[in-house]
Amino acid sequence: MSDEQRERVLSQVLKEAGYTKDSSLTLDDFIKVLGQSELKMDVEIPKDQAKCKRNTKQEY
């Protein structure tokens, strides 16, 4: 996913939660908004890198 795509997704999630570009957002607000959204992100590490890092798949 590109940085531009990530920005669009995050902007949409914040907009749906009632925030605008002019809103002040604390870390607690950010965590609360993401925790209540149905936004999911899968992270997979290729097998050739598994020796250095654990092969994980997490949902946020």
C-alpha positions as CSV (number, residue, x, y, z in Angstrom):
1,M,0.0,0.0,0.0
2,S,1.4,3.4,-0.9
3,D,1.7,6.3,1.5
4,E,-1.0,8.1,-0.5
5,Q,-3.4,5.2,-0.1
6,R,-2.6,5.0,3.7
7,E,-3.3,8.7,4.0
8,R,-6.6,8.4,2.2
9,V,-7.7,5.4,4.4
10,L,-6.8,7.2,7.6
11,S,-8.4,10.4,6.5
12,Q,-11.6,8.6,5.8
13,V,-11.6,6.8,9.2
14,L,-11.0,10.1,11.0
15,K,-13.7,11.8,8.9
16,E,-16.2,9.1,9.8
17,A,-15.4,9.6,13.5
18,G,-16.2,13.3,13.2
19,Y,-12.7,14.8,12.9
20,T,-11.6,17.4,10.3
21,K,-8.2,18.5,9.1
22,D,-8.4,21.4,11.6
23,S,-9.2,19.1,14.5
24,S,-6.7,18.6,17.3
25,L,-6.1,14.9,17.8
26,T,-4.3,13.5,20.9
27,L,-2.7,10.1,20.9
28,D,-5.6,8.9,23.1
29,D,-8.1,10.2,20.5
30,F,-6.2,8.5,17.7
31,I,-6.1,5.1,19.5
32,K,-9.8,5.4,20.4
33,V,-10.8,6.1,16.8
34,L,-8.7,3.3,15.3
35,G,-9.9,0.9,18.0
36,Q,-13.5,1.5,17.2
37,S,-13.0,1.4,13.4
38,E,-13.2,-1.8,11.4
39,L,-9.9,-1.0,9.8
40,K,-7.7,-4.0,9.5
41,M,-4.1,-4.3,8.4
42,D,-2.4,-7.6,7.6
43,V,1.4,-7.8,7.8
44,E,3.3,-10.8,6.3
45,I,7.0,-11.3,6.2
46,P,8.4,-13.3,3.3
47,K,9.9,-16.7,4.0
48,D,13.4,-15.6,3.0
49,Q,13.3,-13.1,5.9
50,A,11.8,-15.5,8.4
51,K,15.3,-16.4,9.7
52,C,15.7,-12.9,11.1
53,K,12.1,-12.1,11.9
54,R,9.2,-14.2,13.0
55,N,6.5,-14.8,10.3
56,T,3.6,-12.9,11.7
57,K,0.2,-11.8,10.7
58,Q,-1.4,-9.2,12.9
59,E,-4.7,-7.3,12.8
60,Y,-4.9,-3.7,14.0
